[in-house]
Amino acid sequence: MTLNSIEIVDFKNIPEAHLEFSPGVNCLVGLNGMGKSNLLEAIHFLCLARGITSMPETGFIRHGCDLFSLRGRFTTDSGTEETVSAGIIRGKGKSVKRNGKEYQRISQHFGAFPLVSVTPADSEIVSGGAEERRRLMDMVISQADPSYLSRLIRYTRALESRNKMLRAGVRDNLLYESVEISMADAATEINKARAEWVERISPTLVQYYSVIAGNDEQAGLEYKSVLNDSSLPSILAETRAKDLALGFTSKGIHRDDLITTLGEYSMRRLGSQGQVKSFTLALRLAIFEFLRNTGGKTPILLLDDIFDKLDARRVEHILRLVSENSGFGQIFITDTNREHIDSLLADLGGSPKLFEVSEGKFK
């Protein structure tokens, strides 16, 4: 999958842009706050109908404007030309169209144009709360399997219904059981998909971390779920009295987590900045490989400021990994350091492109 061009109007600090891209490596150089990451966010929105950051989506509209619009021309791995248009009008909501036809449900767009992004905020995957890691699992698996997203929506709706009953003080066990059956059916499949996903990507994570870190440290990933040891109906029945007092559902797959390790130690507790950065980058590259092998489509890869907080040795390993592995397809890389980019471009074949970015303008 490659993005041939993008047209942007009033997205964040970009008033207007029409850019043509290389099918290989595209580099963006400029000072912080100039618009490099905003371009990557626009690409992310086109592909996944949502931004990289979790800010309110009206925040993507340029200051003083009422809407933003994006339009991209893609070429699939099979050679088919596709167009995607997306935008938000203040007060009217979001619109996403594929080849001129608007989706009935925006969730139908998810996975059609696979993408993997690496950003400075990825450190939250290790250091943040469990919600960050669940969101990662759900986004990745949903791109590979549309039925997973449907089950997740079904579970979330049933969970919301149960929480409303708990807050209202409902004590009818039959009412709870009717909702919990729907939760359990979806949770079983979600749990199974998450466990299989962790099992599949773990060996690739280990491999990439070793290449990036350049040593024998072994990264690890473990799926922690209450459903690993029991069934959801029995768990919810046991915790119903407690949940009534709390006013929310205290156990379920919405509390699942990923445990990140380095050797025998917790990455979250003991990992250095460089180790955490290497771990999250290795994880994202393992995700890239998972999506490519599962969906039969090569994702677009966004690498935003990846060299920050890494020593020269790890930067060298990353540059070699990117330049020598053609399986990554189309890549977008941002950096404030021109030397990093020049070093990368010197080792690349093909026709890479370099954009200089200043105050929302690209040259």
Contacts in CASP RR format, 6 or more apart in sequence:
PFRMAT RR
TARGET T0000
AUTHOR 0000-0000-0000
METHOD contacts of the structure
MODEL  1
MTLNSIEIVDFKNIPEAHLEFSPGVNCLVGLNGMGKSNLLEAIHFLCLAR
GITSMPETGFIRHGCDLFSLRGRFTTDSGTEETVSAGIIRGKGKSVKRNG
KEYQRISQHFGAFPLVSVTPADSEIVSGGAEERRRLMDMVISQADPSYLS
RLIRYTRALESRNKMLRAGVRDNLLYESVEISMADAATEINKARAEWVER
ISPTLVQYYSVIAGNDEQAGLEYKSVLNDSSLPSILAETRAKDLALGFTS
KGIHRDDLITTLGEYSMRRLGSQGQVKSFTLALRLAIFEFLRNTGGKTPI
LLLDDIFDKLDARRVEHILRLVSENSGFGQIFITDTNREHIDSLLADLGG
SPKLFEVSEGKFK
1 74 0 8 1.000
1 75 0 8 1.000
1 76 0 8 1.000
1 77 0 8 1.000
1 113 0 8 1.000
1 114 0 8 1.000
1 297 0 8 1.000
1 298 0 8 1.000
1 299 0 8 1.000
1 300 0 8 1.000
1 330 0 8 1.000
2 21 0 8 1.000
2 23 0 8 1.000
2 24 0 8 1.000
2 74 0 8 1.000
2 75 0 8 1.000
2 300 0 8 1.000
2 329 0 8 1.000
2 330 0 8 1.000
3 21 0 8 1.000
3 43 0 8 1.000
3 46 0 8 1.000
3 72 0 8 1.000
3 73 0 8 1.000
3 74 0 8 1.000
3 300 0 8 1.000
3 330 0 8 1.000
4 20 0 8 1.000
4 21 0 8 1.000
4 23 0 8 1.000
4 72 0 8 1.000
4 73 0 8 1.000
4 74 0 8 1.000
4 75 0 8 1.000
5 18 0 8 1.000
5 19 0 8 1.000
5 20 0 8 1.000
5 21 0 8 1.000
5 72 0 8 1.000
5 73 0 8 1.000
6 17 0 8 1.000
6 18 0 8 1.000
6 19 0 8 1.000
6 21 0 8 1.000
6 39 0 8 1.000
6 42 0 8 1.000
6 43 0 8 1.000
6 46 0 8 1.000
6 70 0 8 1.000
6 71 0 8 1.000
6 72 0 8 1.000
6 73 0 8 1.000
7 17 0 8 1.000
7 18 0 8 1.000
7 69 0 8 1.000
7 70 0 8 1.000
7 71 0 8 1.000
7 72 0 8 1.000
8 14 0 8 1.000
8 16 0 8 1.000
8 17 0 8 1.000
8 18 0 8 1.000
8 19 0 8 1.000
8 39 0 8 1.000
8 42 0 8 1.000
8 68 0 8 1.000
8 69 0 8 1.000
8 70 0 8 1.000
9 15 0 8 1.000
9 16 0 8 1.000
9 68 0 8 1.000
9 69 0 8 1.000
9 70 0 8 1.000
10 16 0 8 1.000
10 61 0 8 1.000
10 62 0 8 1.000
10 65 0 8 1.000
10 67 0 8 1.000
10 68 0 8 1.000
10 69 0 8 1.000
11 38 0 8 1.000
11 41 0 8 1.000
11 42 0 8 1.000
11 45 0 8 1.000
11 60 0 8 1.000
11 61 0 8 1.000
11 62 0 8 1.000
11 68 0 8 1.000
11 69 0 8 1.000
11 70 0 8 1.000
12 35 0 8 1.000
12 38 0 8 1.000
12 41 0 8 1.000
12 42 0 8 1.000
12 59 0 8 1.000
12 60 0 8 1.000
12 62 0 8 1.000
12 68 0 8 1.000
13 33 0 8 1.000
13 34 0 8 1.000
13 35 0 8 1.000
13 38 0 8 1.000
13 62 0 8 1.000
13 359 0 8 1.000
13 360 0 8 1.000
14 35 0 8 1.000
14 38 0 8 1.000
14 39 0 8 1.000
14 42 0 8 1.000
14 62 0 8 1.000
14 360 0 8 1.000
15 62 0 8 1.000
15 360 0 8 1.000
17 39 0 8 1.000
17 360 0 8 1.000
17 361 0 8 1.000
17 362 0 8 1.000
19 39 0 8 1.000
19 355 0 8 1.000
19 362 0 8 1.000
21 330 0 8 1.000
21 332 0 8 1.000
21 353 0 8 1.000
22 330 0 8 1.000
22 350 0 8 1.000
22 351 0 8 1.000
22 352 0 8 1.000
22 353 0 8 1.000
23 75 0 8 1.000
23 329 0 8 1.000
23 330 0 8 1.000
24 329 0 8 1.000
24 330 0 8 1.000
24 331 0 8 1.000
24 350 0 8 1.000
24 351 0 8 1.000
24 352 0 8 1.000
25 322 0 8 1.000
25 330 0 8 1.000
25 331 0 8 1.000
25 333 0 8 1.000
25 344 0 8 1.000
25 345 0 8 1.000
25 348 0 8 1.000
25 352 0 8 1.000
25 353 0 8 1.000
26 330 0 8 1.000
26 331 0 8 1.000
26 332 0 8 1.000
26 333 0 8 1.000
26 352 0 8 1.000
26 353 0 8 1.000
26 355 0 8 1.000
27 332 0 8 1.000
27 333 0 8 1.000
27 334 0 8 1.000
27 335 0 8 1.000
27 341 0 8 1.000
27 344 0 8 1.000
27 345 0 8 1.000
27 352 0 8 1.000
27 353 0 8 1.000
27 354 0 8 1.000
27 355 0 8 1.000
28 36 0 8 1.000
28 39 0 8 1.000
28 40 0 8 1.000
28 332 0 8 1.000
28 333 0 8 1.000
28 334 0 8 1.000
28 335 0 8 1.000
28 354 0 8 1.000
28 355 0 8 1.000
28 357 0 8 1.000
28 362 0 8 1.000
29 36 0 8 1.000
29 334 0 8 1.000
29 335 0 8 1.000
29 336 0 8 1.000
29 338 0 8 1.000
29 341 0 8 1.000
29 354 0 8 1.000
29 355 0 8 1.000
29 356 0 8 1.000
29 357 0 8 1.000
30 36 0 8 1.000
30 335 0 8 1.000
30 336 0 8 1.000
30 356 0 8 1.000
30 357 0 8 1.000
30 358 0 8 1.000
31 336 0 8 1.000
31 358 0 8 1.000
32 336 0 8 1.000
34 357 0 8 1.000
34 358 0 8 1.000
34 359 0 8 1.000
34 360 0 8 1.000
35 357 0 8 1.000
35 359 0 8 1.000
35 360 0 8 1.000
36 304 0 8 1.000
36 334 0 8 1.000
36 357 0 8 1.000
37 119 0 8 1.000
37 304 0 8 1.000
37 305 0 8 1.000
37 334 0 8 1.000
38 360 0 8 1.000
39 332 0 8 1.000
39 357 0 8 1.000
39 362 0 8 1.000
40 52 0 8 1.000
40 117 0 8 1.000
40 119 0 8 1.000
40 302 0 8 1.000
40 304 0 8 1.000
40 332 0 8 1.000
40 334 0 8 1.000
41 51 0 8 1.000
41 52 0 8 1.000
41 53 0 8 1.000
41 60 0 8 1.000
42 70 0 8 1.000
43 115 0 8 1.000
43 300 0 8 1.000
43 302 0 8 1.000
43 332 0 8 1.000
44 50 0 8 1.000
44 51 0 8 1.000
44 52 0 8 1.000
44 115 0 8 1.000
44 117 0 8 1.000
44 302 0 8 1.000
45 51 0 8 1.000
45 60 0 8 1.000
45 70 0 8 1.000
45 86 0 8 1.000
45 87 0 8 1.000
46 70 0 8 1.000
46 72 0 8 1.000
46 84 0 8 1.000
46 86 0 8 1.000
46 113 0 8 1.000
47 84 0 8 1.000
47 113 0 8 1.000
47 114 0 8 1.000
47 115 0 8 1.000
47 300 0 8 1.000
48 109 0 8 1.000
48 110 0 8 1.000
48 111 0 8 1.000
48 113 0 8 1.000
48 115 0 8 1.000
48 139 0 8 1.000
48 143 0 8 1.000
49 86 0 8 1.000
49 94 0 8 1.000
49 96 0 8 1.000
49 106 0 8 1.000
49 109 0 8 1.000
49 110 0 8 1.000
50 57 0 8 1.000
51 57 0 8 1.000
51 60 0 8 1.000
52 117 0 8 1.000
52 119 0 8 1.000
52 121 0 8 1.000
52 302 0 8 1.000
52 304 0 8 1.000
53 121 0 8 1.000
57 88 0 8 1.000
57 93 0 8 1.000
57 94 0 8 1.000
58 88 0 8 1.000
58 90 0 8 1.000
58 91 0 8 1.000
60 68 0 8 1.000
60 88 0 8 1.000
61 67 0 8 1.000
61 68 0 8 1.000
61 88 0 8 1.000
61 90 0 8 1.000
62 68 0 8 1.000
66 89 0 8 1.000
66 90 0 8 1.000
67 87 0 8 1.000
67 88 0 8 1.000
67 89 0 8 1.000
67 90 0 8 1.000
68 87 0 8 1.000
68 88 0 8 1.000
69 85 0 8 1.000
69 86 0 8 1.000
69 87 0 8 1.000
70 84 0 8 1.000
70 85 0 8 1.000
70 86 0 8 1.000
70 87 0 8 1.000
71 83 0 8 1.000
71 84 0 8 1.000
71 85 0 8 1.000
71 86 0 8 1.000
72 83 0 8 1.000
72 84 0 8 1.000
72 85 0 8 1.000
73 81 0 8 1.000
73 82 0 8 1.000
73 83 0 8 1.000
74 81 0 8 1.000
74 82 0 8 1.000
74 83 0 8 1.000
74 84 0 8 1.000
74 113 0 8 1.000
75 81 0 8 1.000
75 82 0 8 1.000
76 82 0 8 1.000
76 297 0 8 1.000
77 296 0 8 1.000
77 297 0 8 1.000
77 298 0 8 1.000
82 98 0 8 1.000
82 99 0 8 1.000
82 113 0 8 1.000
83 98 0 8 1.000
83 99 0 8 1.000
83 100 0 8 1.000
84 96 0 8 1.000
84 97 0 8 1.000
84 98 0 8 1.000
84 109 0 8 1.000
84 113 0 8 1.000
85 95 0 8 1.000
85 96 0 8 1.000
85 97 0 8 1.000
85 100 0 8 1.000
86 94 0 8 1.000
86 95 0 8 1.000
86 96 0 8 1.000
86 97 0 8 1.000
87 94 0 8 1.000
87 95 0 8 1.000
87 96 0 8 1.000
88 94 0 8 1.000
88 95 0 8 1.000
89 95 0 8 1.000
94 106 0 8 1.000
95 102 0 8 1.000
96 102 0 8 1.000
96 103 0 8 1.000
96 106 0 8 1.000
96 109 0 8 1.000
97 103 0 8 1.000
98 109 0 8 1.000
98 112 0 8 1.000
103 109 0 8 1.000
107 149 0 8 1.000
107 153 0 8 1.000
108 146 0 8 1.000
110 142 0 8 1.000
110 143 0 8 1.000
110 146 0 8 1.000
110 149 0 8 1.000
111 142 0 8 1.000
111 143 0 8 1.000
111 144 0 8 1.000
111 146 0 8 1.000
113 300 0 8 1.000
114 143 0 8 1.000
114 291 0 8 1.000
114 292 0 8 1.000
114 295 0 8 1.000
114 297 0 8 1.000
114 298 0 8 1.000
114 299 0 8 1.000
114 300 0 8 1.000
115 299 0 8 1.000
115 300 0 8 1.000
115 301 0 8 1.000
115 302 0 8 1.000
116 284 0 8 1.000
116 285 0 8 1.000
116 287 0 8 1.000
116 288 0 8 1.000
116 291 0 8 1.000
116 299 0 8 1.000
116 300 0 8 1.000
116 301 0 8 1.000
116 302 0 8 1.000
117 284 0 8 1.000
117 301 0 8 1.000
117 302 0 8 1.000
117 304 0 8 1.000
118 280 0 8 1.000
118 281 0 8 1.000
118 284 0 8 1.000
118 301 0 8 1.000
118 302 0 8 1.000
118 303 0 8 1.000
118 304 0 8 1.000
118 306 0 8 1.000
119 302 0 8 1.000
119 304 0 8 1.000
119 305 0 8 1.000
120 304 0 8 1.000
120 305 0 8 1.000
120 308 0 8 1.000
122 277 0 8 1.000
122 280 0 8 1.000
122 281 0 8 1.000
122 284 0 8 1.000
123 273 0 8 1.000
123 276 0 8 1.000
123 277 0 8 1.000
123 280 0 8 1.000
124 132 0 8 1.000
125 132 0 8 1.000
125 133 0 8 1.000
125 136 0 8 1.000
125 260 0 8 1.000
125 280 0 8 1.000
125 283 0 8 1.000
126 260 0 8 1.000
126 267 0 8 1.000
126 268 0 8 1.000
126 271 0 8 1.000
126 276 0 8 1.000
126 279 0 8 1.000
126 280 0 8 1.000
127 268 0 8 1.000
127 276 0 8 1.000
128 268 0 8 1.000
130 255 0 8 1.000
130 256 0 8 1.000
130 257 0 8 1.000
130 258 0 8 1.000
133 257 0 8 1.000
133 258 0 8 1.000
134 254 0 8 1.000
134 256 0 8 1.000
134 257 0 8 1.000
134 258 0 8 1.000
136 258 0 8 1.000
137 194 0 8 1.000
137 197 0 8 1.000
137 198 0 8 1.000
137 256 0 8 1.000
137 258 0 8 1.000
138 148 0 8 1.000
138 149 0 8 1.000
138 152 0 8 1.000
140 197 0 8 1.000
140 287 0 8 1.000
140 290 0 8 1.000
140 291 0 8 1.000
141 148 0 8 1.000
141 193 0 8 1.000
141 194 0 8 1.000
141 197 0 8 1.000
142 148 0 8 1.000
142 149 0 8 1.000
142 152 0 8 1.000
143 291 0 8 1.000
144 290 0 8 1.000
144 291 0 8 1.000
144 294 0 8 1.000
144 295 0 8 1.000
145 193 0 8 1.000
145 294 0 8 1.000
148 189 0 8 1.000
148 190 0 8 1.000
148 193 0 8 1.000
151 186 0 8 1.000
151 189 0 8 1.000
151 190 0 8 1.000
152 186 0 8 1.000
152 190 0 8 1.000
154 182 0 8 1.000
154 185 0 8 1.000
154 186 0 8 1.000
155 182 0 8 1.000
155 183 0 8 1.000
155 186 0 8 1.000
155 187 0 8 1.000
155 190 0 8 1.000
155 253 0 8 1.000
155 254 0 8 1.000
156 254 0 8 1.000
158 179 0 8 1.000
158 180 0 8 1.000
158 182 0 8 1.000
158 183 0 8 1.000
158 186 0 8 1.000
159 183 0 8 1.000
159 249 0 8 1.000
159 254 0 8 1.000
161 179 0 8 1.000
162 176 0 8 1.000
162 179 0 8 1.000
162 180 0 8 1.000
162 183 0 8 1.000
162 236 0 8 1.000
162 249 0 8 1.000
163 247 0 8 1.000
163 248 0 8 1.000
163 249 0 8 1.000
165 175 0 8 1.000
165 176 0 8 1.000
165 179 0 8 1.000
166 243 0 8 1.000
166 244 0 8 1.000
166 246 0 8 1.000
166 247 0 8 1.000
166 248 0 8 1.000
166 249 0 8 1.000
167 247 0 8 1.000
167 248 0 8 1.000
169 244 0 8 1.000
170 176 0 8 1.000
171 244 0 8 1.000
173 240 0 8 1.000
176 236 0 8 1.000
176 240 0 8 1.000
177 233 0 8 1.000
180 232 0 8 1.000
180 233 0 8 1.000
180 236 0 8 1.000
180 237 0 8 1.000
181 233 0 8 1.000
183 232 0 8 1.000
183 236 0 8 1.000
184 231 0 8 1.000
184 232 0 8 1.000
184 233 0 8 1.000
184 236 0 8 1.000
187 227 0 8 1.000
187 232 0 8 1.000
187 252 0 8 1.000
187 253 0 8 1.000
188 227 0 8 1.000
188 232 0 8 1.000
190 253 0 8 1.000
191 225 0 8 1.000
191 227 0 8 1.000
191 228 0 8 1.000
191 253 0 8 1.000
191 256 0 8 1.000
194 223 0 8 1.000
194 225 0 8 1.000
194 253 0 8 1.000
194 256 0 8 1.000
195 223 0 8 1.000
195 225 0 8 1.000
195 228 0 8 1.000
197 290 0 8 1.000
198 221 0 8 1.000
198 222 0 8 1.000
198 223 0 8 1.000
198 258 0 8 1.000
200 290 0 8 1.000
201 221 0 8 1.000
201 283 0 8 1.000
201 286 0 8 1.000
201 287 0 8 1.000
201 289 0 8 1.000
201 290 0 8 1.000
202 220 0 8 1.000
202 221 0 8 1.000
202 286 0 8 1.000
204 285 0 8 1.000
204 286 0 8 1.000
204 289 0 8 1.000
204 290 0 8 1.000
205 219 0 8 1.000
205 220 0 8 1.000
205 221 0 8 1.000
205 282 0 8 1.000
205 283 0 8 1.000
205 286 0 8 1.000
206 218 0 8 1.000
206 219 0 8 1.000
206 220 0 8 1.000
207 286 0 8 1.000
208 281 0 8 1.000
208 282 0 8 1.000
208 283 0 8 1.000
208 285 0 8 1.000
208 286 0 8 1.000
208 321 0 8 1.000
209 217 0 8 1.000
209 218 0 8 1.000
209 219 0 8 1.000
209 278 0 8 1.000
209 279 0 8 1.000
209 282 0 8 1.000
210 216 0 8 1.000
210 217 0 8 1.000
210 218 0 8 1.000
211 282 0 8 1.000
211 317 0 8 1.000
211 321 0 8 1.000
212 278 0 8 1.000
212 281 0 8 1.000
212 282 0 8 1.000
212 314 0 8 1.000
212 317 0 8 1.000
212 318 0 8 1.000
212 321 0 8 1.000
213 275 0 8 1.000
213 278 0 8 1.000
213 314 0 8 1.000
213 317 0 8 1.000
214 313 0 8 1.000
214 314 0 8 1.000
214 317 0 8 1.000
217 262 0 8 1.000
217 263 0 8 1.000
217 275 0 8 1.000
218 262 0 8 1.000
218 263 0 8 1.000
219 260 0 8 1.000
219 261 0 8 1.000
219 262 0 8 1.000
219 263 0 8 1.000
219 267 0 8 1.000
219 279 0 8 1.000
219 282 0 8 1.000
220 260 0 8 1.000
220 261 0 8 1.000
220 262 0 8 1.000
220 263 0 8 1.000
220 267 0 8 1.000
221 258 0 8 1.000
221 259 0 8 1.000
221 260 0 8 1.000
221 261 0 8 1.000
221 283 0 8 1.000
222 258 0 8 1.000
222 259 0 8 1.000
222 261 0 8 1.000
223 256 0 8 1.000
223 258 0 8 1.000
223 259 0 8 1.000
224 256 0 8 1.000
224 257 0 8 1.000
224 258 0 8 1.000
224 259 0 8 1.000
225 252 0 8 1.000
225 253 0 8 1.000
225 256 0 8 1.000
225 257 0 8 1.000
226 232 0 8 1.000
226 235 0 8 1.000
226 251 0 8 1.000
226 252 0 8 1.000
226 253 0 8 1.000
226 255 0 8 1.000
226 256 0 8 1.000
227 235 0 8 1.000
227 252 0 8 1.000
227 253 0 8 1.000
232 252 0 8 1.000
232 253 0 8 1.000
235 251 0 8 1.000
235 252 0 8 1.000
236 243 0 8 1.000
236 249 0 8 1.000
236 251 0 8 1.000
236 252 0 8 1.000
239 249 0 8 1.000
239 250 0 8 1.000
239 251 0 8 1.000
242 250 0 8 1.000
243 249 0 8 1.000
243 250 0 8 1.000
259 266 0 8 1.000
260 266 0 8 1.000
260 267 0 8 1.000
260 268 0 8 1.000
260 279 0 8 1.000
261 267 0 8 1.000
262 270 0 8 1.000
262 271 0 8 1.000
262 275 0 8 1.000
262 279 0 8 1.000
265 271 0 8 1.000
267 275 0 8 1.000
267 276 0 8 1.000
267 279 0 8 1.000
273 309 0 8 1.000
274 309 0 8 1.000
274 310 0 8 1.000
274 311 0 8 1.000
274 314 0 8 1.000
277 306 0 8 1.000
277 308 0 8 1.000
277 309 0 8 1.000
277 310 0 8 1.000
277 314 0 8 1.000
278 310 0 8 1.000
278 314 0 8 1.000
281 306 0 8 1.000
281 318 0 8 1.000
285 321 0 8 1.000
288 299 0 8 1.000
288 301 0 8 1.000
288 328 0 8 1.000
291 297 0 8 1.000
291 299 0 8 1.000
292 298 0 8 1.000
292 299 0 8 1.000
292 327 0 8 1.000
298 327 0 8 1.000
298 328 0 8 1.000
298 329 0 8 1.000
298 330 0 8 1.000
300 329 0 8 1.000
300 330 0 8 1.000
300 331 0 8 1.000
300 332 0 8 1.000
301 328 0 8 1.000
301 329 0 8 1.000
301 330 0 8 1.000
301 331 0 8 1.000
301 332 0 8 1.000
302 331 0 8 1.000
302 332 0 8 1.000
303 322 0 8 1.000
303 331 0 8 1.000
303 332 0 8 1.000
303 333 0 8 1.000
303 334 0 8 1.000
304 334 0 8 1.000
305 334 0 8 1.000
305 335 0 8 1.000
305 336 0 8 1.000
306 318 0 8 1.000
306 333 0 8 1.000
306 335 0 8 1.000
307 315 0 8 1.000
307 318 0 8 1.000
307 335 0 8 1.000
307 337 0 8 1.000
307 340 0 8 1.000
310 318 0 8 1.000
315 340 0 8 1.000
319 340 0 8 1.000
319 343 0 8 1.000
319 344 0 8 1.000
319 347 0 8 1.000
320 347 0 8 1.000
322 328 0 8 1.000
322 331 0 8 1.000
322 333 0 8 1.000
322 344 0 8 1.000
323 344 0 8 1.000
323 347 0 8 1.000
323 348 0 8 1.000
333 341 0 8 1.000
333 344 0 8 1.000
335 341 0 8 1.000
341 354 0 8 1.000
345 352 0 8 1.000
345 354 0 8 1.000
355 362 0 8 1.000
355 363 0 8 1.000
356 362 0 8 1.000
356 363 0 8 1.000
END
